[in-house]
């Protein structure tokens, strides 16, 4: 049974853009550039309409229309960034960038310290406090001691004056722990990318069926014919150039 027109057209567009993007594995080609520009253009268009209706309209135009003048200064600082486009007026954008970087740093630094430093210290010390769950079993106590020792070894790794003795060995152990962490993080990232790849292949397999009018085989054949045509055309142009 054939899918309705909306699902059918969506399947063909989705399969076509996926094949065009994966065609970069063969070589840089016009099909990949078309899909790349469509993806970037659609993304920028979506961000623009989101900014227009959720920021400009709700937080600037509507308050100003209601008599609230508080958005004037933020709007001017935001518009000052556009002055970077013209070299003569580029100095105006410094005020917007200065406010943006200062506000961003003031917002990010306390959050980073609280989440990455203080929370780590709290999670390391809490298991050793009286009445904690670490004393309930040997496994919990071992985990708490292991995590605390690993935390101290990683910290000692960043004190580069420790070269010998016990602190040097702790620093070396911290290096191995960091390598294990980076390896696990990289493996997790690769596994996530492969899961996305499997999802695309599963969808392409679904669109290969008769209910979608064999979208994937037809598009693959069209892409192969296009590459063959461009290859033959490039070869004929080279022969013509040599003959001339």
GUKE-755836 format. One record per residue (C-alpha): residue in three letters; chain; x, y, z. Coordinates in pm, 1 decimal, padded with zeros to 6 digits, always signed. Layout:
BEGIN
 res chain     east    north       up
 ALA     A        X        Y        Z
...
% end
This chain:
BEGIN
 res chain     east    north       up
 UNK     A +00000.0 +00000.0 +00000.0
 UNK     A +00144.3 +00336.8 -00101.6
 UNK     A +00176.5 +00608.0 +00163.2
 UNK     A -00011.1 +00932.7 +00122.2
 UNK     A +00140.3 +01221.3 -00069.9
 UNK     A +00284.2 +01407.4 +00231.1
 UNK     A +00461.0 +01100.1 +00370.4
 UNK     A +00577.4 +00999.3 +00023.2
 UNK     A +00725.9 +01339.5 -00057.7
 UNK     A +00883.9 +01361.3 +00287.8
 UNK     A +01043.7 +01019.5 +00244.1
 UNK     A +01187.2 +01111.1 -00095.4
 UNK     A +01324.5 +01444.0 +00031.0
 UNK     A +01470.3 +01284.6 +00345.2
 UNK     A +01629.6 +00997.4 +00154.6
 UNK     A +01759.0 +01229.9 -00116.3
 UNK     A +01923.6 +01472.0 +00126.4
 UNK     A +02076.2 +01184.6 +00324.7
 UNK     A +02224.8 +01029.3 +00011.7
 UNK     A +02352.3 +01368.0 -00104.0
 UNK     A +02525.0 +01429.7 +00228.4
 UNK     A +02678.8 +01082.9 +00239.3
 UNK     A +02802.8 +01130.5 -00117.4
 UNK     A +03087.7 +01334.1 +00032.9
 UNK     A +03244.5 +00998.9 +00123.4
 UNK     A +03308.4 +00955.1 -00249.3
 UNK     A +03430.1 +01307.5 -00320.8
 UNK     A +03330.0 +01670.8 -00290.2
 UNK     A +03052.6 +01710.8 -00546.0
 UNK     A +02759.2 +01938.4 -00637.1
 UNK     A +02504.2 +01705.3 -00475.1
 UNK     A +02674.9 +01739.5 -00138.2
 UNK     A +02699.6 +02116.7 -00177.5
 UNK     A +02326.7 +02141.9 -00257.1
 UNK     A +02232.8 +01940.1 +00052.4
 UNK     A +02481.5 +02133.6 +00266.8
 UNK     A +02346.5 +02471.3 +00159.6
 UNK     A +01987.0 +02357.2 +00205.3
 UNK     A +02065.9 +02232.4 +00556.2
 UNK     A +02244.1 +02552.2 +00656.6
 UNK     A +01981.6 +02772.9 +00493.9
 UNK     A +01693.5 +02591.7 +00661.5
 UNK     A +01874.2 +02605.2 +00996.8
 UNK     A +01942.7 +02976.4 +00970.0
 UNK     A +01585.8 +03043.7 +00858.4
 UNK     A +01449.2 +02852.9 +01157.9
 UNK     A +01680.2 +03040.3 +01397.5
 UNK     A +01581.2 +03373.6 +01243.6
 UNK     A +01209.0 +03316.4 +01280.9
 UNK     A +01265.1 +03186.1 +01634.4
 UNK     A +01459.6 +03501.7 +01720.3
 UNK     A +01206.4 +03723.2 +01547.3
 UNK     A +00897.9 +03592.0 +01724.0
 UNK     A +01041.0 +03477.5 +02058.5
 UNK     A +01289.7 +03759.5 +02122.3
 UNK     A +01223.0 +04067.7 +01911.9
 UNK     A +00844.9 +04045.6 +01917.0
 UNK     A +00791.0 +03929.4 +02275.5
 UNK     A +01074.0 +04111.2 +02451.4
 UNK     A +01121.2 +04428.4 +02245.9
 UNK     A +00831.9 +04523.0 +02017.0
 UNK     A +00543.5 +04431.9 +02247.5
 UNK     A +00691.0 +04598.9 +02562.2
 UNK     A +00774.5 +04913.9 +02363.5
 UNK     A +00424.7 +04920.0 +02216.3
 UNK     A +00286.9 +04896.2 +02570.3
 UNK     A +00491.0 +05194.1 +02690.8
 UNK     A +00768.4 +04999.3 +02864.7
 UNK     A +01101.0 +05161.1 +02770.4
 UNK     A +01328.2 +04915.3 +02957.6
 UNK     A +01418.6 +04711.5 +02643.9
 UNK     A +01568.6 +05018.2 +02471.3
 UNK     A +01920.4 +04982.2 +02615.1
 UNK     A +01950.3 +04603.4 +02554.7
 UNK     A +01814.0 +04651.8 +02203.0
 UNK     A +02071.3 +04921.4 +02129.7
 UNK     A +02352.7 +04705.5 +02265.0
 UNK     A +02234.2 +04419.7 +02046.6
 UNK     A +02209.3 +04641.4 +01739.9
 UNK     A +02559.9 +04770.6 +01804.6
 UNK     A +02694.8 +04427.6 +01708.5
 UNK     A +02571.2 +04485.3 +01353.9
 UNK     A +02814.7 +04777.2 +01323.9
 UNK     A +03093.5 +04521.5 +01288.5
 UNK     A +02981.6 +04494.6 +00928.2
 UNK     A +03119.8 +04840.3 +00842.9
 UNK     A +03482.6 +04919.3 +00918.0
 UNK     A +03413.2 +05286.6 +00982.8
 UNK     A +03158.7 +05212.5 +01254.8
 UNK     A +03309.5 +04887.0 +01385.2
 UNK     A +03416.3 +05055.7 +01709.9
 UNK     A +03051.3 +05081.0 +01813.1
 UNK     A +03027.7 +04700.9 +01834.8
 UNK     A +03283.5 +04699.3 +02117.7
 UNK     A +03019.9 +04810.9 +02366.8
 UNK     A +02788.0 +04525.4 +02276.6
 UNK     A +03069.3 +04269.6 +02278.8
 UNK     A +03201.5 +04398.2 +02612.2
 UNK     A +02861.0 +04370.1 +02775.5
 UNK     A +02800.7 +04028.8 +02618.0
 UNK     A +03135.3 +03884.9 +02729.7
 UNK     A +03114.1 +04037.5 +03077.9
 UNK     A +02761.6 +03918.0 +03137.9
 UNK     A +02839.5 +03576.1 +02991.7
 UNK     A +03150.1 +03532.9 +03205.1
 UNK     A +02969.2 +03648.1 +03518.9
 UNK     A +02690.9 +03400.7 +03449.2
 UNK     A +02909.0 +03105.7 +03347.2
 UNK     A +03192.7 +03121.5 +03600.3
 UNK     A +02983.4 +03077.6 +03920.4
 UNK     A +02781.5 +02803.1 +03752.8
 UNK     A +03095.6 +02621.7 +03640.7
 UNK     A +03254.6 +02649.1 +03983.9
 UNK     A +02939.6 +02524.0 +04155.6
 UNK     A +02882.8 +02231.7 +03919.6
 UNK     A +03235.9 +02123.8 +03828.1
 UNK     A +03431.0 +02203.8 +04145.7
 UNK     A +03210.7 +02239.8 +04452.5
 UNK     A +02978.3 +01955.0 +04355.1
 UNK     A +03280.8 +01730.1 +04295.7
 UNK     A +03423.8 +01816.6 +04637.3
 UNK     A +03088.0 +01760.4 +04801.6
 UNK     A +03044.2 +01424.1 +04631.2
 UNK     A +03393.7 +01318.0 +04741.2
 UNK     A +03363.2 +01422.9 +05105.2
 UNK     A +03000.7 +01332.7 +05179.4
 UNK     A +03050.9 +00951.5 +05182.3
 UNK     A +03295.9 +00986.4 +05473.9
 UNK     A +03067.4 +01193.3 +05694.7
 UNK     A +02907.9 +01020.7 +05998.0
 UNK     A +02584.5 +00844.8 +05914.5
 UNK     A +02648.6 +00827.3 +05540.8
 UNK     A +02569.2 +00523.4 +05327.8
 UNK     A +02938.8 +00445.5 +05276.6
 UNK     A +02956.4 +00273.3 +05615.5
 UNK     A +02663.6 +00043.7 +05542.4
 UNK     A +02862.6 -00209.7 +05339.6
 UNK     A +03214.8 -00289.3 +05234.6
 UNK     A +03133.0 -00226.4 +04866.8
 UNK     A +03004.4 +00124.4 +04935.6
 UNK     A +03308.7 +00205.9 +05149.2
 UNK     A +03544.8 +00070.6 +04882.7
 UNK     A +03375.4 +00281.0 +04614.5
 UNK     A +03400.2 +00593.1 +04828.7
 UNK     A +03769.9 +00536.8 +04903.5
 UNK     A +03845.7 +00455.0 +04538.4
 UNK     A +03671.5 +00768.7 +04411.3
 UNK     A +03841.8 +00988.9 +04670.9
 UNK     A +04184.3 +00842.6 +04589.9
 UNK     A +04125.8 +00888.6 +04217.4
 UNK     A +04014.3 +01246.1 +04274.8
 UNK     A +04328.3 +01328.3 +04471.9
 UNK     A +04553.3 +01159.3 +04215.9
 UNK     A +04398.2 +01357.4 +03930.9
 UNK     A +04442.9 +01680.9 +04125.9
 UNK     A +04807.6 +01595.5 +04195.3
 UNK     A +04858.2 +01544.9 +03821.1
 UNK     A +04822.0 +01919.1 +03767.4
 UNK     A +05094.7 +02001.1 +04021.0
 UNK     A +05388.9 +01962.0 +03784.8
 UNK     A +05648.6 +02010.5 +04057.9
 UNK     A +05585.0 +01656.5 +04185.3
 UNK     A +05839.7 +01439.8 +04004.7
 UNK     A +05953.5 +01179.3 +04254.6
 UNK     A +05838.8 +01006.3 +04567.7
 UNK     A +05484.2 +00932.0 +04672.0
 UNK     A +05338.2 +01243.0 +04514.6
 UNK     A +05510.0 +01160.1 +04188.3
 UNK     A +05350.2 +00815.0 +04188.1
 UNK     A +05013.3 +00969.7 +04266.8
 UNK     A +05060.5 +01210.6 +03979.3
 UNK     A +05142.5 +00920.6 +03746.0
 UNK     A +04832.0 +00735.3 +03863.1
 UNK     A +04629.8 +01051.0 +03797.7
 UNK     A +04760.3 +01052.3 +03440.7
 UNK     A +04635.0 +00696.1 +03387.0
 UNK     A +04297.8 +00786.9 +03535.1
 UNK     A +04273.0 +01084.1 +03300.0
 UNK     A +04357.4 +00862.4 +03002.3
 UNK     A +04085.7 +00617.8 +03107.1
 UNK     A +03837.3 +00902.0 +03136.8
 UNK     A +03926.1 +01051.9 +02798.3
 UNK     A +03911.7 +00710.4 +02636.1
 UNK     A +03571.3 +00637.0 +02785.6
 UNK     A +03443.0 +00980.3 +02682.2
 UNK     A +03568.9 +00932.3 +02326.8
 UNK     A +03415.9 +00584.1 +02311.3
 UNK     A +03084.2 +00720.5 +02432.2
 UNK     A +03093.8 +00996.1 +02169.2
 UNK     A +03176.4 +00747.4 +01892.2
 UNK     A +02899.9 +00513.8 +02007.9
 UNK     A +02654.0 +00802.7 +01998.5
 UNK     A +02758.2 +00893.0 +01643.9
 UNK     A +02724.9 +00531.0 +01535.1
 UNK     A +02377.1 +00511.7 +01686.4
 UNK     A +02281.1 +00812.1 +01473.9
 UNK     A +02432.5 +00640.3 +01169.5
 UNK     A +02234.6 +00322.5 +01240.5
 UNK     A +01919.4 +00530.4 +01267.8
 UNK     A +01981.0 +00686.6 +00926.3
 UNK     A +02047.2 +00346.5 +00770.0
 UNK     A +01733.2 +00203.2 +00928.6
 UNK     A +01528.3 +00487.8 +00784.3
 UNK     A +01687.9 +00444.9 +00443.2
 UNK     A +01601.4 +00075.6 +00458.3
 UNK     A +01243.0 +00164.7 +00540.5
 UNK     A +01222.5 +00406.0 +00246.9
 UNK     A +01346.4 +00132.6 +00012.0
 UNK     A +01012.1 -00046.9 +00025.8
 UNK     A +00731.1 -00038.9 -00229.9
 UNK     A +00509.8 +00176.9 -00004.8
 UNK     A +00754.2 +00461.3 -00071.9
 UNK     A +00791.3 +00374.5 -00443.5
 UNK     A +01146.7 +00243.7 -00390.2
 UNK     A +01279.2 +00590.2 -00308.6
 UNK     A +01628.5 +00488.8 -00198.4
 UNK     A +01718.3 +00257.9 -00491.6
 UNK     A +01589.1 +00512.0 -00743.7
 UNK     A +01781.2 +00797.7 -00581.9
 UNK     A +02098.4 +00589.8 -00553.5
 UNK     A +02073.6 +00503.0 -00921.1
 UNK     A +02021.3 +00870.1 -01006.4
 UNK     A +02324.8 +00971.3 -00797.9
 UNK     A +02538.7 +00702.4 -00963.8
 UNK     A +02431.9 +00818.4 -01310.9
 UNK     A +02509.3 +01178.5 -01212.7
 UNK     A +02860.1 +01084.8 -01096.1
 UNK     A +02917.1 +00881.5 -01411.1
 UNK     A +02804.6 +01173.0 -01627.0
 UNK     A +03028.1 +01424.1 -01446.2
 UNK     A +03323.8 +01182.8 -01463.6
 UNK     A +03280.1 +01128.7 -01837.0
 UNK     A +03232.0 +01500.8 -01895.2
 UNK     A +03546.5 +01584.0 -01700.3
 UNK     A +03740.8 +01323.5 -01899.4
 UNK     A +03616.7 +01458.3 -02232.8
 UNK     A +03703.2 +01817.0 -02132.0
 UNK     A +04057.3 +01709.2 -02039.1
 UNK     A +04100.4 +01536.7 -02376.4
 UNK     A +03970.6 +01845.7 -02555.2
 UNK     A +04213.3 +02066.2 -02364.2
 UNK     A +04507.6 +01843.0 -02449.5
 UNK     A +04409.8 +01832.6 -02816.9
 UNK     A +04388.1 +02211.8 -02835.2
% end
